[in-house]
Amino acid sequence: MNEVMLALARTFANLKNGKVWLYVLTPALFSLLLTIALAVWGLGWMVQQMMDYPPMTLLVGWGLVWVAHILAYLGGWMAIFAVAYLTASLLAAIVIMPLMLKHLSETEYRDVAAMGKDSFVAAAVNSVLASVIFIAAWLITIPLWLIPGFSLLIPLLLMGWLNRRTFAYDALSMHATTSEWQAVRSGQKTPLFMLGLTMALLAHIPLVGLLVPALAALSFVHYGLEALRRSRGGAIVTIEGERV
């Protein structure tokens, strides 16, 4: 967990930089506009669709119409949030991540040589595939959301997985060789997921959640390049140039 905390500390320390804020705010603004658009034009339709299928029809049949409406609106908002977050994550992974990676490679990680394959196509395919799996898992698990507590737990786990699957590979594809990436992926599986889960928790905080896709990308760059630095025997622990 020390590596996770270090990556998070470096991520928030980077917010002192105006260029980093530009990278962070771009997906956030896009996510906000998409959320508003979906809420205005799509929420009513989604609620109506949910009301026409179980378990809402069962609740209506039992006379619990108000409960059915509450659950339908909750489901609609959760779906809107998921779509907005997923779209912002794709934007952060495909467009913003390379810019962040270039910035950090030229500043905090100059000693980490780029020995991988800088493939935009591979990174994009990885992100799109992760999104497809995320959507499928989201739809499949919807019935489980009626179990008390699962409506919060399942989205957190899915978003944590999405963060790990999307950003971990993209953060290292340019710098790590195939064998180095495989070593990090297998040896750091739990910390990588915990980092993704931490960012998923932050995504549920009002306003802060809009910034999370780009912050998640930034944190995985820090975690991945530091892990690579250490695996190569050059572990110099710094936060914004200050050794700790």
GISUL-V644482 format. One record per backbone hydrogen bond with DSSP energy under -0.5 kcal/mol. CO is the residue of the C=O (numbers start at 1). NH is the residue of the N-H. If there is no record, write none. Layout:
co = [CO,CO]
nh = [NH,NH]
//
This chain:
co = [1,2,3,4,5,6,7,8,9,10,12,13,14,17,18,19,20,21,22,23,24,25,26,27,28,29,30,31,32,33,34,35,36,37,38,38,42,43,44,45,46,47,48,49,50,53,53,55,56,57,58,59,60,63,64,65,66,67,68,69,70,71,72,73,74,75,76,77,78,79,80,81,82,83,84,85,86,87,88,89,90,91,91,92,95,96,97,98,99,100,101,102,104,104,107,109,111,113,116,117,118,119,120,121,122,123,124,125,126,127,128,129,130,131,132,133,134,135,136,137,139,141,141,142,143,144,145,147,147,149,149,150,152,153,154,155,156,157,158,159,160,161,162,163,163,164,166,167,168,169,169,172,173,174,175,177,178,179,180,181,182,183,184,186,188,189,190,191,192,193,194,195,196,197,198,199,200,201,202,204,205,206,207,207,208,208,209,211,212,213,214,215,216,217,218,219,220,221,222,223,224,225,226,227,228,229,230,234,235,236,237,239,241,242]
nh = [5,6,7,8,9,10,11,12,13,14,15,16,17,21,22,23,24,25,26,27,28,29,30,31,32,33,34,35,36,37,38,39,40,41,42,43,46,47,48,49,50,51,52,52,53,56,57,59,60,61,62,64,63,65,68,69,70,71,72,73,74,75,76,77,78,79,80,81,82,83,84,85,86,87,88,89,90,91,92,93,94,95,96,97,99,100,101,102,103,104,105,106,107,109,110,112,113,115,118,119,120,123,124,125,126,127,128,129,130,131,132,133,134,135,136,137,138,139,140,141,142,144,145,145,146,147,151,150,151,152,153,154,156,157,158,159,160,161,162,163,164,165,166,167,168,168,170,171,172,172,173,176,117,116,115,181,182,183,184,185,186,187,188,189,192,193,194,195,196,197,198,199,200,201,202,203,204,204,205,206,209,208,210,211,211,212,212,215,216,217,218,219,220,221,222,223,224,225,226,227,228,229,230,231,232,234,233,236,237,238,244,242,243,239]
//
